[in-house]
């Protein structure tokens, strides 16, 4: 029988934290706007942006040094008191696994985090390390485009997860057997990607308004993503 975690009911009076991981290569306005909408919708007291060191499911040849990606994230969120960065995955040797990062925050923050990821990442979640355990230790928020909640796009869970969840319409959430929740939250879709930004920079084109001005200045100063001398 699936029972809802009683701790969830008490969370309203506590400061909730969100964990937003990614390569952030580079961080852009889409990342920031998505995180802000999630923060507001779920009343998160703090959202941690967590650059990965060695992402398990991406080619690393096009990913710049972690120190640059972390600094760009710091610059991008500097004027938002609800945002913070964490170098936990950069300090940990080897590949960056989300399950290890979530466990770190469980120990250090002593509260259940809300793990934030995009729809594309969720589709591949069965390939993640200990993916079944993810739902047992945290709440998960999947960011989706507008209209995603309507048929025929209503979220479908991977078959391996179906026996462990039930959908509760009034909560707009899937409830795991552990009591933790899985949300699919529609956010404003900004047609921006790190790949597009890197290509524009390589062509010498403007990236103004796609990334924060501070990040643009940092990229120019350190000549990041450019081709040739």
Protein Blocks (a to p, Z undefined) as FASTA:
>chain_A
ZZddfklmmmmmpccddddddfklacdfklmmmmmmmmmmnopabdcddddfbdckbcfk
lpccfklmmmmmmmmmmmpmkbccdfklmmpgcjddfklmmmmmmmmnopacdddddfkl
mmmmmmpghklmmmmmbccdddddehklpcckbccddfklmmmpccdfklopacdfkopa
cdddddddddddfklmmmmmmnopafehkacfklmmmmmmnogoiacZZ
